[in-house]
Amino acid sequence: MAGHDYGTVRGEAKKDKPEDDDQARLQLIGLSSHEAAEQIQFLLTGAPVTQVREDIRTADVIARSAGTDRLDPSKLNDMTLMNHWGKAVP
């Protein structure tokens, strides 16, 4: 990648990949990258939580963030996740 050096050049120390920093931060707050991704996906696209039925029709009830929050990319940093211990992580 341009602008990043992930190897050694003339004896300089190897620089960490940006993904390594993200993984370390997630571990510090008690989340894996998979858990964080699942929670963000739930907030943005939702997940079926139950079904409702009327006569012969059945519809899934989807839980997700409100439209104003999930449709505005600038609000992504304001979303709160939960760590392994049930503590909210902004």
MIKOL-942098 format. One record per residue: residue in three letters; x, y, z of N, C-alpha, C in turn. Coordinates in steps of 0.1 Angstrom, whole numbers, plus 5000, padded with zeros to 4 digits. Atoms other than C-alpha are relative to their C-alpha. Layout:
# residues N
ALAXYZXYZXYZ/...
END
This chain:
# residues 90
MET500849885000500050005000500950125000/ALA499249875001501350354992499950075014/GLY500049934988502450545022500249925013/HIS499950094989502750245045501249914998/ASP498850095001505950045052499849895010/TYR500350114991505149705067501249915002/GLY498850084999508649565064501150085006/THR498849924995512149675075500750064988/VAL499249935010514049925055501350055006/ARG498749964995517749975062500150005015/GLY499850014985517549855098498950065008/GLU501149944992514350045108499149895005/ALA501050094994511849875130498849984991/LYS501250035007508949705114498850085006/LYS501249934996505749925115498949915001/ASP501250094999502549765127499050054989/LYS501149975009499649745103498950075008/PRO501149934993496649975111499049905007/GLU500950104995494549665116500449955014/ASP499450054987496849555145499650095011/ASP500449904990496049875164498549995003/ASP501450024998492349825159499749885008/GLN500250124992492549465172500450025014/ALA499649984986494449575203499050095007/ARG501049914993491949855211498849925003/LEU501250084998489049615207500249905012/GLN499750094989490749365230500050075014/LEU500049924988491249635256498650035006/ILE501449974996487549715257499249875002/GLY500750124998486549345258499249964988/LEU500750045012485449285222501049944990/SER499350055011486649075193499650084987/SER500449935012486549215158498749944994/HIS501250065005483848965149498850045008/GLU501149954991481649065179499750154996/ALA500349865004482049435170499350014987/ALA500650005013481149365134498649955001/GLU501450054998478049165144499150115006/GLN500849904993476849445167499750124991/ILE500249895009477449715141499049964989/GLN500950045010475649505115498550005005/PHE501450004994472649455139499550145001/LEU500449864999472549835145499650064986/LEU500249935013472649925108499049924992/THR500950075009470749645090498949935008/GLY501150064991468849485119500149854999/ALA500250154999467949125127498649975004/PRO501450044997464648945129500049965015/VAL500150034985463548925166498749915003/THR501250084999460048765161499250014987/GLN500949985011457248735137498650035004/VAL501449974998453748865135499149944989/ARG500850075010450848695118498650065000/GLU501349955001447648825105499349924989/ASP500750105009445248575088501149904995/ILE499050095006447548385064501350064997/ARG498749935002450348645062500850005013/THR499049994989453448635084501150104996/ALA498949905003455948915086501050005012/ASP498949994990459348935104500050145006/VAL499749874993459849205130501550025001/ILE498649975000463249355125500450115010/ALA499549914990465149525154501250074994/ARG498849935005467649795143499950145005/SER500049864996468650155150499050084992/ALA500949915007466350435141500650054987/GLY499549965013466550555105500950115000/THR499149885000468050885113501449975005/ASP498650044995470950715132500749914990/ARG499450105009471550425108500350044986/LEU499949955013471250615076501050124998/ASP499049895001473750895085501449955004/PRO498750064997477350775082500850085011/SER499349934989478551055106499649965014/LYS500550044987476550895134500749865004/LEU499350134997478650565132500850015013/ASN499249994988481050695158499250025013/ASP500849984988478150765182499349885005/MET500750134997476850405182500749945012/THR499550074988477350215215499949854998/LEU499950145000478449855216500149955014/MET499950074987478449605245501149915000/ASN498850095000481549425256499649865007/HIS500350144994481849065271499350015014/TRP500549994986480949195306498650085000/GLY501249935001477749375294500150155002/LYS499849864998479249715298499950074986/ALA500149925012478349985272501350064996/VAL498849955005481250085250499750104989/PRO500449905011480850415231500949994988/
END
